[in-house]
Every structure is written in C-alpha cells, then in structure tokens.
Amino acid sequence: MLPEIECVARDATRPIPDLAERGGFDRVLVDAPCSGLGTLRRNPDARWRVREGDPARLAEVQQAILCNAASVVRPVMTMSAP
C-alpha cells in the first residue's frame, strides 16, 4: 500500500462527521449500489427481482451516499490571478 493513500470503510448512508473533523480527504471513491437493470438483456430474470418502488428507493440511497461522501472531501484551493 502507498503511504499517501488512506483506505477507510464506512456506512456512507449515514453522516460521517468523524472523517470531516479530521480534515477530510482530497478524493473519495464511492462504490454506490446499482439496480442491475442495465443488465436485463444478459440477465432477463433480473426483472422479476425488482419491484415497482425499488429504483426510487435505490436513488435515495445513492443520493445519501454521494452527499455524505462529498461532505468529507476537502474544498479545492484555487489560485488567484496576480
């Protein structure tokens, strides 16, 4: 492992203030869950596992994960023009 990289695993569906309090991170990698509906052609049986409200519920989970992950990303420092 590289010393510049810190791997942290958290439930990002919930706020993660302890990481933000430590100063945050330059980058955050999120592996958000997907519906799998894009694979229907290869996996036609998947359509029988998805209920009507599942995509909307999944979208809410994805949004929570992305918002919580974004909350621990450091602001970008911009350089002002001379």
N, CA, C and O atoms as a CHARMM CRD file, in Angstrom:
* protein
*
  328
    1    1 MET  N      0.82400  -1.17000   0.00000 PROA 1      0.00000
    2    1 MET  CA     0.00000   0.00000   0.00000 PROA 1      0.00000
    3    1 MET  C      0.87800   1.24600   0.00000 PROA 1      0.00000
    4    1 MET  O      1.98500   1.24100   0.53900 PROA 1      0.00000
    5    2 LEU  N      0.38400   2.28100  -0.59400 PROA 2      0.00000
    6    2 LEU  CA     1.11400   3.54100  -0.64300 PROA 2      0.00000
    7    2 LEU  C      0.84300   4.34400   0.62200 PROA 2      0.00000
    8    2 LEU  O     -0.30100   4.40400   1.07400 PROA 2      0.00000
    9    3 PRO  N      1.86400   4.96300   1.20400 PROA 3      0.00000
   10    3 PRO  CA     1.65000   5.71700   2.44500 PROA 3      0.00000
   11    3 PRO  C      0.76800   6.94900   2.25400 PROA 3      0.00000
   12    3 PRO  O      0.18500   7.43700   3.22200 PROA 3      0.00000
   13    4 GLU  N      0.65800   7.46200   1.02900 PROA 4      0.00000
   14    4 GLU  CA    -0.16600   8.64800   0.77800 PROA 4      0.00000
   15    4 GLU  C     -1.64900   8.31500   0.70000 PROA 4      0.00000
   16    4 GLU  O     -2.48900   9.21400   0.71400 PROA 4      0.00000
   17    5 ILE  N     -1.97000   7.04600   0.61800 PROA 5      0.00000
   18    5 ILE  CA    -3.36000   6.62400   0.45500 PROA 5      0.00000
   19    5 ILE  C     -3.86500   6.02400   1.75700 PROA 5      0.00000
   20    5 ILE  O     -3.25100   5.12000   2.32400 PROA 5      0.00000
   21    6 GLU  N     -4.98500   6.54000   2.21400 PROA 6      0.00000
   22    6 GLU  CA    -5.62100   6.00600   3.40400 PROA 6      0.00000
   23    6 GLU  C     -6.93700   5.37500   2.99600 PROA 6      0.00000
   24    6 GLU  O     -7.80000   6.04800   2.43300 PROA 6      0.00000
   25    7 CYS  N     -7.09800   4.10000   3.27000 PROA 7      0.00000
   26    7 CYS  CA    -8.34300   3.40100   2.95300 PROA 7      0.00000
   27    7 CYS  C     -9.22100   3.38000   4.19500 PROA 7      0.00000
   28    7 CYS  O     -8.79100   2.97400   5.27400 PROA 7      0.00000
   29    8 VAL  N    -10.44800   3.82200   4.02200 PROA 8      0.00000
   30    8 VAL  CA   -11.39800   3.87100   5.12700 PROA 8      0.00000
   31    8 VAL  C    -12.71200   3.29600   4.63800 PROA 8      0.00000
   32    8 VAL  O    -13.18600   3.66100   3.56300 PROA 8      0.00000
   33    9 ALA  N    -13.29800   2.41200   5.40400 PROA 9      0.00000
   34    9 ALA  CA   -14.60200   1.84700   5.04500 PROA 9      0.00000
   35    9 ALA  C    -15.62600   2.32500   6.06800 PROA 9      0.00000
   36    9 ALA  O    -15.44300   2.16300   7.27500 PROA 9      0.00000
   37   10 ARG  N    -16.70300   2.91300   5.56700 PROA 10     0.00000
   38   10 ARG  CA   -17.77200   3.40400   6.43500 PROA 10     0.00000
   39   10 ARG  C    -19.11600   3.14100   5.76100 PROA 10     0.00000
   40   10 ARG  O    -19.18700   2.93400   4.55000 PROA 10     0.00000
   41   11 ASP  N    -20.17200   3.15100   6.55900 PROA 11     0.00000
   42   11 ASP  CA   -21.52700   3.10500   6.02500 PROA 11     0.00000
   43   11 ASP  C    -21.87200   4.52500   5.60600 PROA 11     0.00000
   44   11 ASP  O    -22.26100   5.34200   6.44100 PROA 11     0.00000
   45   12 ALA  N    -21.73400   4.82000   4.34100 PROA 12     0.00000
   46   12 ALA  CA   -21.92200   6.18600   3.85600 PROA 12     0.00000
   47   12 ALA  C    -23.39000   6.54600   3.68600 PROA 12     0.00000
   48   12 ALA  O    -23.69800   7.65300   3.24500 PROA 12     0.00000
   49   13 THR  N    -24.30300   5.64000   4.02300 PROA 13     0.00000
   50   13 THR  CA   -25.70900   6.02500   4.00700 PROA 13     0.00000
   51   13 THR  C    -26.02700   6.88600   5.22400 PROA 13     0.00000
   52   13 THR  O    -27.09900   7.48700   5.30500 PROA 13     0.00000
   53   14 ARG  N    -25.09600   6.94100   6.16200 PROA 14     0.00000
   54   14 ARG  CA   -25.25500   7.76100   7.36800 PROA 14     0.00000
   55   14 ARG  C    -24.17500   8.83800   7.37100 PROA 14     0.00000
   56   14 ARG  O    -23.10500   8.63500   6.79800 PROA 14     0.00000
   57   15 PRO  N    -24.44000   9.98300   8.00900 PROA 15     0.00000
   58   15 PRO  CA   -23.40900  11.02500   8.07800 PROA 15     0.00000
   59   15 PRO  C    -22.11500  10.47000   8.68800 PROA 15     0.00000
   60   15 PRO  O    -22.15600   9.60700   9.56400 PROA 15     0.00000
   61   16 ILE  N    -20.97300  10.97100   8.21800 PROA 16     0.00000
   62   16 ILE  CA   -19.67300  10.50500   8.70200 PROA 16     0.00000
   63   16 ILE  C    -18.83700  11.69800   9.17900 PROA 16     0.00000
   64   16 ILE  O    -17.78500  11.99000   8.61100 PROA 16     0.00000
   65   17 PRO  N    -19.31600  12.38900  10.23100 PROA 17     0.00000
   66   17 PRO  CA   -18.64900  13.61300  10.67300 PROA 17     0.00000
   67   17 PRO  C    -17.24500  13.38700  11.21500 PROA 17     0.00000
   68   17 PRO  O    -16.42000  14.29900  11.16400 PROA 17     0.00000
   69   18 ASP  N    -16.94800  12.19800  11.73300 PROA 18     0.00000
   70   18 ASP  CA   -15.61500  11.96800  12.28400 PROA 18     0.00000
   71   18 ASP  C    -14.53200  12.11600  11.22600 PROA 18     0.00000
   72   18 ASP  O    -13.41900  12.54100  11.53600 PROA 18     0.00000
   73   19 LEU  N    -14.84200  11.77000   9.98300 PROA 19     0.00000
   74   19 LEU  CA   -13.85500  11.91700   8.91500 PROA 19     0.00000
   75   19 LEU  C    -13.71000  13.37400   8.50200 PROA 19     0.00000
   76   19 LEU  O    -12.60300  13.82300   8.20500 PROA 19     0.00000
   77   20 ALA  N    -14.79900  14.11000   8.47800 PROA 20     0.00000
   78   20 ALA  CA   -14.73200  15.53500   8.13600 PROA 20     0.00000
   79   20 ALA  C    -13.96400  16.30000   9.20500 PROA 20     0.00000
   80   20 ALA  O    -13.21300  17.22300   8.88800 PROA 20     0.00000
   81   21 GLU  N    -14.14600  15.92600  10.46200 PROA 21     0.00000
   82   21 GLU  CA   -13.45600  16.60000  11.56400 PROA 21     0.00000
   83   21 GLU  C    -11.94600  16.38600  11.48800 PROA 21     0.00000
   84   21 GLU  O    -11.18200  17.21600  11.98000 PROA 21     0.00000
   85   22 ARG  N    -11.51500  15.30700  10.88900 PROA 22     0.00000
   86   22 ARG  CA   -10.07300  15.04000  10.74000 PROA 22     0.00000
   87   22 ARG  C     -9.46600  15.85300   9.61300 PROA 22     0.00000
   88   22 ARG  O     -8.26100  15.76900   9.37900 PROA 22     0.00000
   89   23 GLY  N    -10.25800  16.62500   8.92100 PROA 23     0.00000
   90   23 GLY  CA    -9.73200  17.45300   7.85100 PROA 23     0.00000
   91   23 GLY  C    -10.16700  17.02300   6.47700 PROA 23     0.00000
   92   23 GLY  O     -9.89600  17.72100   5.49900 PROA 23     0.00000
   93   24 GLY  N    -10.82700  15.90600   6.37500 PROA 24     0.00000
   94   24 GLY  CA   -11.33200  15.44900   5.09600 PROA 24     0.00000
   95   24 GLY  C    -10.27100  14.82300   4.20900 PROA 24     0.00000
   96   24 GLY  O     -9.14700  14.56000   4.63700 PROA 24     0.00000
   97   25 PHE  N    -10.65300  14.59600   2.98000 PROA 25     0.00000
   98   25 PHE  CA    -9.79900  13.91200   2.01500 PROA 25     0.00000
   99   25 PHE  C     -9.75400  14.69300   0.70900 PROA 25     0.00000
  100   25 PHE  O    -10.68200  15.43800   0.39200 PROA 25     0.00000
  101   26 ASP  N     -8.68200  14.52200  -0.04100 PROA 26     0.00000
  102   26 ASP  CA    -8.56800  15.14700  -1.35600 PROA 26     0.00000
  103   26 ASP  C     -9.52500  14.49200  -2.35700 PROA 26     0.00000
  104   26 ASP  O    -10.09000  15.16100  -3.22300 PROA 26     0.00000
  105   27 ARG  N     -9.69100  13.20000  -2.22600 PROA 27     0.00000
  106   27 ARG  CA   -10.56000  12.43700  -3.13500 PROA 27     0.00000
  107   27 ARG  C    -11.26800  11.34900  -2.33900 PROA 27     0.00000
  108   27 ARG  O    -10.75300  10.85700  -1.33600 PROA 27     0.00000
  109   28 VAL  N    -12.45000  10.98700  -2.80200 PROA 28     0.00000
  110   28 VAL  CA   -13.21600   9.90900  -2.18100 PROA 28     0.00000
  111   28 VAL  C    -13.73700   9.01200  -3.28900 PROA 28     0.00000
  112   28 VAL  O    -14.31700   9.49400  -4.26200 PROA 28     0.00000
  113   29 LEU  N    -13.53600   7.72900  -3.14700 PROA 29     0.00000
  114   29 LEU  CA   -14.03600   6.75100  -4.11000 PROA 29     0.00000
  115   29 LEU  C    -15.28100   6.10700  -3.52100 PROA 29     0.00000
  116   29 LEU  O    -15.24600   5.58400  -2.40700 PROA 29     0.00000
  117   30 VAL  N    -16.38000   6.14300  -4.26300 PROA 30     0.00000
  118   30 VAL  CA   -17.64600   5.58400  -3.80400 PROA 30     0.00000
  119   30 VAL  C    -18.03700   4.42900  -4.70900 PROA 30     0.00000
  120   30 VAL  O    -18.01800   4.54900  -5.93400 PROA 30     0.00000
  121   31 ASP  N    -18.38700   3.31800  -4.10000 PROA 31     0.00000
  122   31 ASP  CA   -18.93000   2.18400  -4.84400 PROA 31     0.00000
  123   31 ASP  C    -20.41500   2.11100  -4.49500 PROA 31     0.00000
  124   31 ASP  O    -20.83100   1.32100  -3.64700 PROA 31     0.00000
  125   32 ALA  N    -21.20300   2.94700  -5.16500 PROA 32     0.00000
  126   32 ALA  CA   -22.63400   3.02700  -4.87200 PROA 32     0.00000
  127   32 ALA  C    -23.36200   1.81700  -5.46000 PROA 32     0.00000
  128   32 ALA  O    -22.99900   1.32500  -6.52900 PROA 32     0.00000
  129   33 PRO  N    -24.37900   1.34900  -4.76400 PROA 33     0.00000
  130   33 PRO  CA   -25.12900   0.20100  -5.28300 PROA 33     0.00000
  131   33 PRO  C    -25.92700   0.58800  -6.52600 PROA 33     0.00000
  132   33 PRO  O    -26.38200   1.72400  -6.66100 PROA 33     0.00000
  133   34 CYS  N    -26.08400  -0.36600  -7.41700 PROA 34     0.00000
  134   34 CYS  CA   -26.86400  -0.09600  -8.63000 PROA 34     0.00000
  135   34 CYS  C    -28.04700  -1.06100  -8.67700 PROA 34     0.00000
  136   34 CYS  O    -28.08600  -2.05100  -7.94700 PROA 34     0.00000
  137   35 SER  N    -28.99900  -0.76100  -9.53800 PROA 35     0.00000
  138   35 SER  CA   -30.21300  -1.57100  -9.63800 PROA 35     0.00000
  139   35 SER  C    -29.98800  -2.85600 -10.41700 PROA 35     0.00000
  140   35 SER  O    -30.71500  -3.83300 -10.23500 PROA 35     0.00000
  141   36 GLY  N    -28.98200  -2.85700 -11.28400 PROA 36     0.00000
  142   36 GLY  CA   -28.74800  -4.01900 -12.12800 PROA 36     0.00000
  143   36 GLY  C    -29.66600  -4.06000 -13.33700 PROA 36     0.00000
  144   36 GLY  O    -29.60200  -5.00300 -14.12600 PROA 36     0.00000
  145   37 LEU  N    -30.53100  -3.03900 -13.49800 PROA 37     0.00000
  146   37 LEU  CA   -31.47100  -3.03700 -14.61700 PROA 37     0.00000
  147   37 LEU  C    -30.77500  -2.88000 -15.96100 PROA 37     0.00000
  148   37 LEU  O    -31.35200  -3.21600 -16.99600 PROA 37     0.00000
  149   38 GLY  N    -29.56300  -2.38100 -15.96300 PROA 38     0.00000
  150   38 GLY  CA   -28.82600  -2.24400 -17.21300 PROA 38     0.00000
  151   38 GLY  C    -28.35900  -3.57300 -17.77400 PROA 38     0.00000
  152   38 GLY  O    -27.85900  -3.63100 -18.89800 PROA 38     0.00000
  153   39 THR  N    -28.51500  -4.63500 -17.01200 PROA 39     0.00000
  154   39 THR  CA   -28.07000  -5.95400 -17.46700 PROA 39     0.00000
  155   39 THR  C    -29.23200  -6.85700 -17.86500 PROA 39     0.00000
  156   39 THR  O    -29.05700  -8.06800 -17.99700 PROA 39     0.00000
  157   40 LEU  N    -30.41000  -6.28200 -18.05600 PROA 40     0.00000
  158   40 LEU  CA   -31.58900  -7.11200 -18.35500 PROA 40     0.00000
  159   40 LEU  C    -31.40800  -7.96700 -19.60000 PROA 40     0.00000
  160   40 LEU  O    -31.91600  -9.08700 -19.66200 PROA 40     0.00000
  161   41 ARG  N    -30.69700  -7.45600 -20.58200 PROA 41     0.00000
  162   41 ARG  CA   -30.51300  -8.24000 -21.80400 PROA 41     0.00000
  163   41 ARG  C    -29.71600  -9.52200 -21.52000 PROA 41     0.00000
  164   41 ARG  O    -30.01900 -10.58500 -22.06200 PROA 41     0.00000
  165   42 ARG  N    -28.70900  -9.40300 -20.67400 PROA 42     0.00000
  166   42 ARG  CA   -27.89000 -10.57800 -20.33700 PROA 42     0.00000
  167   42 ARG  C    -28.49400 -11.39600 -19.21200 PROA 42     0.00000
  168   42 ARG  O    -28.27100 -12.60400 -19.12800 PROA 42     0.00000
  169   43 ASN  N    -29.27100 -10.73400 -18.33300 PROA 43     0.00000
  170   43 ASN  CA   -29.87000 -11.40500 -17.17400 PROA 43     0.00000
  171   43 ASN  C    -31.36600 -11.11400 -17.13600 PROA 43     0.00000
  172   43 ASN  O    -31.81400 -10.35700 -16.27400 PROA 43     0.00000
  173   44 PRO  N    -32.14500 -11.68500 -18.03200 PROA 44     0.00000
  174   44 PRO  CA   -33.56600 -11.34400 -18.11300 PROA 44     0.00000
  175   44 PRO  C    -34.34800 -11.67100 -16.84500 PROA 44     0.00000
  176   44 PRO  O    -35.39200 -11.06800 -16.59900 PROA 44     0.00000
  177   45 ASP  N    -33.87200 -12.59700 -16.04900 PROA 45     0.00000
  178   45 ASP  CA   -34.57900 -12.94000 -14.81700 PROA 45     0.00000
  179   45 ASP  C    -34.48800 -11.82400 -13.77200 PROA 45     0.00000
  180   45 ASP  O    -35.23900 -11.83600 -12.79700 PROA 45     0.00000
  181   46 ALA  N    -33.58900 -10.87000 -13.95900 PROA 46     0.00000
  182   46 ALA  CA   -33.44200  -9.76400 -13.00600 PROA 46     0.00000
  183   46 ALA  C    -34.71100  -8.93200 -12.92800 PROA 46     0.00000
  184   46 ALA  O    -34.99500  -8.34600 -11.88300 PROA 46     0.00000
  185   47 ARG  N    -35.47700  -8.86800 -14.00300 PROA 47     0.00000
  186   47 ARG  CA   -36.70200  -8.04900 -13.98800 PROA 47     0.00000
  187   47 ARG  C    -37.70400  -8.56500 -12.97600 PROA 47     0.00000
  188   47 ARG  O    -38.55500  -7.80200 -12.51900 PROA 47     0.00000
  189   48 TRP  N    -37.63200  -9.83100 -12.61300 PROA 48     0.00000
  190   48 TRP  CA   -38.58700 -10.39400 -11.65200 PROA 48     0.00000
  191   48 TRP  C    -38.14800 -10.15100 -10.22200 PROA 48     0.00000
  192   48 TRP  O    -38.92000 -10.38100  -9.29100 PROA 48     0.00000
  193   49 ARG  N    -36.92300  -9.69000 -10.02900 PROA 49     0.00000
  194   49 ARG  CA   -36.43000  -9.40500  -8.66800 PROA 49     0.00000
  195   49 ARG  C    -36.61300  -7.94600  -8.28300 PROA 49     0.00000
  196   49 ARG  O    -36.46100  -7.59400  -7.11400 PROA 49     0.00000
  197   50 VAL  N    -36.93600  -7.09400  -9.24500 PROA 50     0.00000
  198   50 VAL  CA   -37.07800  -5.65900  -8.98500 PROA 50     0.00000
  199   50 VAL  C    -38.55700  -5.33000  -8.85600 PROA 50     0.00000
  200   50 VAL  O    -39.36000  -5.63300  -9.73900 PROA 50     0.00000
  201   51 ARG  N    -38.90200  -4.69200  -7.71600 PROA 51     0.00000
  202   51 ARG  CA   -40.28900  -4.27300  -7.51800 PROA 51     0.00000
  203   51 ARG  C    -40.46200  -2.83400  -7.97900 PROA 51     0.00000
  204   51 ARG  O    -39.47700  -2.13200  -8.21300 PROA 51     0.00000
  205   52 GLU  N    -41.67800  -2.40100  -8.10600 PROA 52     0.00000
  206   52 GLU  CA   -42.00800  -1.10200  -8.67800 PROA 52     0.00000
  207   52 GLU  C    -41.28900   0.05700  -7.99000 PROA 52     0.00000
  208   52 GLU  O    -40.77700   0.93600  -8.68300 PROA 52     0.00000
  209   53 GLY  N    -41.22900   0.09700  -6.68100 PROA 53     0.00000
  210   53 GLY  CA   -40.62500   1.22500  -5.97700 PROA 53     0.00000
  211   53 GLY  C    -39.12700   1.10900  -5.76200 PROA 53     0.00000
  212   53 GLY  O    -38.51200   2.04000  -5.24200 PROA 53     0.00000
  213   54 ASP  N    -38.52500  -0.00400  -6.14600 PROA 54     0.00000
  214   54 ASP  CA   -37.09600  -0.21700  -5.88300 PROA 54     0.00000
  215   54 ASP  C    -36.18500   0.83900  -6.51200 PROA 54     0.00000
  216   54 ASP  O    -35.29400   1.33600  -5.82300 PROA 54     0.00000
  217   55 PRO  N    -36.36100   1.20900  -7.78800 PROA 55     0.00000
  218   55 PRO  CA   -35.45200   2.21200  -8.36000 PROA 55     0.00000
  219   55 PRO  C    -35.49600   3.54800  -7.61600 PROA 55     0.00000
  220   55 PRO  O    -34.45400   4.17400  -7.42200 PROA 55     0.00000
  221   56 ALA  N    -36.67300   3.99100  -7.19800 PROA 56     0.00000
  222   56 ALA  CA   -36.78700   5.26200  -6.46500 PROA 56     0.00000
  223   56 ALA  C    -36.10100   5.15500  -5.10700 PROA 56     0.00000
  224   56 ALA  O    -35.39300   6.07500  -4.69800 PROA 56     0.00000
  225   57 ARG  N    -36.30300   4.04300  -4.40900 PROA 57     0.00000
  226   57 ARG  CA   -35.64600   3.85000  -3.09800 PROA 57     0.00000
  227   57 ARG  C    -34.13000   3.78500  -3.27000 PROA 57     0.00000
  228   57 ARG  O    -33.38400   4.35100  -2.47000 PROA 57     0.00000
  229   58 LEU  N    -33.68500   3.10500  -4.30000 PROA 58     0.00000
  230   58 LEU  CA   -32.25900   2.98900  -4.55500 PROA 58     0.00000
  231   58 LEU  C    -31.66200   4.35400  -4.88200 PROA 58     0.00000
  232   58 LEU  O    -30.54400   4.65700  -4.46700 PROA 58     0.00000
  233   59 ALA  N    -32.39300   5.17000  -5.61800 PROA 59     0.00000
  234   59 ALA  CA   -31.91200   6.52000  -5.94700 PROA 59     0.00000
  235   59 ALA  C    -31.73100   7.34500  -4.67500 PROA 59     0.00000
  236   59 ALA  O    -30.78500   8.12700  -4.58300 PROA 59     0.00000
  237   60 GLU  N    -32.61700   7.18600  -3.69700 PROA 60     0.00000
  238   60 GLU  CA   -32.47900   7.89500  -2.42600 PROA 60     0.00000
  239   60 GLU  C    -31.23200   7.43600  -1.68100 PROA 60     0.00000
  240   60 GLU  O    -30.50900   8.25300  -1.11100 PROA 60     0.00000
  241   61 VAL  N    -30.98000   6.13400  -1.68700 PROA 61     0.00000
  242   61 VAL  CA   -29.77800   5.59100  -1.03200 PROA 61     0.00000
  243   61 VAL  C    -28.52900   6.11500  -1.72900 PROA 61     0.00000
  244   61 VAL  O    -27.57500   6.52800  -1.06900 PROA 61     0.00000
  245   62 GLN  N    -28.53100   6.10100  -3.06700 PROA 62     0.00000
  246   62 GLN  CA   -27.37800   6.59600  -3.82100 PROA 62     0.00000
  247   62 GLN  C    -27.11900   8.07400  -3.51600 PROA 62     0.00000
  248   62 GLN  O    -25.97100   8.48700  -3.34700 PROA 62     0.00000
  249   63 GLN  N    -28.18800   8.86300  -3.44900 PROA 63     0.00000
  250   63 GLN  CA   -28.01500  10.29200  -3.16500 PROA 63     0.00000
  251   63 GLN  C    -27.44800  10.50800  -1.76800 PROA 63     0.00000
  252   63 GLN  O    -26.58000  11.36000  -1.58300 PROA 63     0.00000
  253   64 ALA  N    -27.92200   9.75400  -0.78600 PROA 64     0.00000
  254   64 ALA  CA   -27.39800   9.87700   0.57600 PROA 64     0.00000
  255   64 ALA  C    -25.91700   9.52800   0.60800 PROA 64     0.00000
  256   64 ALA  O    -25.12600  10.21600   1.25300 PROA 64     0.00000
  257   65 ILE  N    -25.54500   8.46500  -0.08200 PROA 65     0.00000
  258   65 ILE  CA   -24.14100   8.04500  -0.11100 PROA 65     0.00000
  259   65 ILE  C    -23.28200   9.13000  -0.74100 PROA 65     0.00000
  260   65 ILE  O    -22.23500   9.48100  -0.19800 PROA 65     0.00000
  261   66 LEU  N    -23.71000   9.66600  -1.88100 PROA 66     0.00000
  262   66 LEU  CA   -22.91200  10.69000  -2.56300 PROA 66     0.00000
  263   66 LEU  C    -22.81600  11.97400  -1.74000 PROA 66     0.00000
  264   66 LEU  O    -21.74900  12.58600  -1.68200 PROA 66     0.00000
  265   67 CYS  N    -23.90100  12.38700  -1.11000 PROA 67     0.00000
  266   67 CYS  CA   -23.86900  13.60200  -0.27800 PROA 67     0.00000
  267   67 CYS  C    -22.96400  13.42500   0.93200 PROA 67     0.00000
  268   67 CYS  O    -22.19200  14.32300   1.26700 PROA 67     0.00000
  269   68 ASN  N    -23.05400  12.27500   1.58800 PROA 68     0.00000
  270   68 ASN  CA   -22.20800  12.03200   2.75600 PROA 68     0.00000
  271   68 ASN  C    -20.73900  11.90300   2.37100 PROA 68     0.00000
  272   68 ASN  O    -19.86000  12.36400   3.10000 PROA 68     0.00000
  273   69 ALA  N    -20.47400  11.28100   1.23300 PROA 69     0.00000
  274   69 ALA  CA   -19.08200  11.17700   0.76800 PROA 69     0.00000
  275   69 ALA  C    -18.54800  12.55900   0.39700 PROA 69     0.00000
  276   69 ALA  O    -17.39800  12.88200   0.69600 PROA 69     0.00000
  277   70 ALA  N    -19.37400  13.36900  -0.25000 PROA 70     0.00000
  278   70 ALA  CA   -18.94300  14.71600  -0.64100 PROA 70     0.00000
  279   70 ALA  C    -18.63900  15.57900   0.58200 PROA 70     0.00000
  280   70 ALA  O    -17.81000  16.48700   0.51100 PROA 70     0.00000
  281   71 SER  N    -19.30000  15.30100   1.69400 PROA 71     0.00000
  282   71 SER  CA   -19.09000  16.11500   2.89800 PROA 71     0.00000
  283   71 SER  C    -17.70600  15.93100   3.50800 PROA 71     0.00000
  284   71 SER  O    -17.28700  16.73700   4.33900 PROA 71     0.00000
  285   72 VAL  N    -16.99100  14.88200   3.10800 PROA 72     0.00000
  286   72 VAL  CA   -15.65000  14.66200   3.66000 PROA 72     0.00000
  287   72 VAL  C    -14.54300  14.97600   2.66000 PROA 72     0.00000
  288   72 VAL  O    -13.37300  14.68200   2.90500 PROA 72     0.00000
  289   73 VAL  N    -14.92000  15.57400   1.53100 PROA 73     0.00000
  290   73 VAL  CA   -13.91700  15.99700   0.53900 PROA 73     0.00000
  291   73 VAL  C    -13.49600  17.43000   0.84600 PROA 73     0.00000
  292   73 VAL  O    -14.33400  18.31700   1.01100 PROA 73     0.00000
  293   74 ARG  N    -12.18600  17.63700   0.91800 PROA 74     0.00000
  294   74 ARG  CA   -11.66700  18.98200   1.17600 PROA 74     0.00000
  295   74 ARG  C    -12.04900  19.93300   0.05000 PROA 74     0.00000
  296   74 ARG  O    -12.12800  19.51800  -1.10600 PROA 74     0.00000
  297   75 PRO  N    -12.28800  21.20100   0.36800 PROA 75     0.00000
  298   75 PRO  CA   -12.53300  22.17300  -0.69200 PROA 75     0.00000
  299   75 PRO  C    -11.29600  22.31500  -1.57600 PROA 75     0.00000
  300   75 PRO  O    -10.16600  22.18200  -1.10600 PROA 75     0.00000
  301   76 VAL  N    -11.51900  22.58000  -2.83300 PROA 76     0.00000
  302   76 VAL  CA   -10.41200  22.78100  -3.77400 PROA 76     0.00000
  303   76 VAL  C     -9.85100  24.16600  -3.54800 PROA 76     0.00000
  304   76 VAL  O    -10.59000  25.14800  -3.48000 PROA 76     0.00000
  305   77 MET  N     -8.55500  24.23600  -3.43300 PROA 77     0.00000
  306   77 MET  CA    -7.89000  25.52500  -3.25500 PROA 77     0.00000
  307   77 MET  C     -7.62100  26.10400  -4.63800 PROA 77     0.00000
  308   77 MET  O     -6.94000  25.48600  -5.45600 PROA 77     0.00000
  309   78 THR  N     -8.15000  27.27500  -4.88900 PROA 78     0.00000
  310   78 THR  CA    -7.92200  27.91400  -6.18100 PROA 78     0.00000
  311   78 THR  C     -6.88100  29.00600  -6.02200 PROA 78     0.00000
  312   78 THR  O     -6.79400  29.64700  -4.97500 PROA 78     0.00000
  313   79 MET  N     -6.11000  29.20900  -7.04600 PROA 79     0.00000
  314   79 MET  CA    -5.08100  30.24000  -7.02000 PROA 79     0.00000
  315   79 MET  C     -5.66000  31.49800  -7.63500 PROA 79     0.00000
  316   79 MET  O     -6.27700  31.44800  -8.69900 PROA 79     0.00000
  317   80 SER  N     -5.46700  32.60900  -6.97900 PROA 80     0.00000
  318   80 SER  CA    -5.97300  33.86100  -7.53300 PROA 80     0.00000
  319   80 SER  C     -4.97000  34.40800  -8.56000 PROA 80     0.00000
  320   80 SER  O     -3.75900  34.21200  -8.45300 PROA 80     0.00000
  321   81 ALA  N     -5.51400  35.07900  -9.52800 PROA 81     0.00000
  322   81 ALA  CA    -4.66200  35.65700 -10.57800 PROA 81     0.00000
  323   81 ALA  C     -3.87500  36.84600 -10.03000 PROA 81     0.00000
  324   81 ALA  O     -4.39200  37.60100  -9.20700 PROA 81     0.00000
  325   82 PRO  N     -2.61900  37.02000 -10.47900 PROA 82     0.00000
  326   82 PRO  CA    -1.82700  38.14300  -9.93800 PROA 82     0.00000
  327   82 PRO  C     -2.32200  39.49100 -10.39300 PROA 82     0.00000
  328   82 PRO  O     -1.75300  40.51600 -10.01700 PROA 82     0.00000
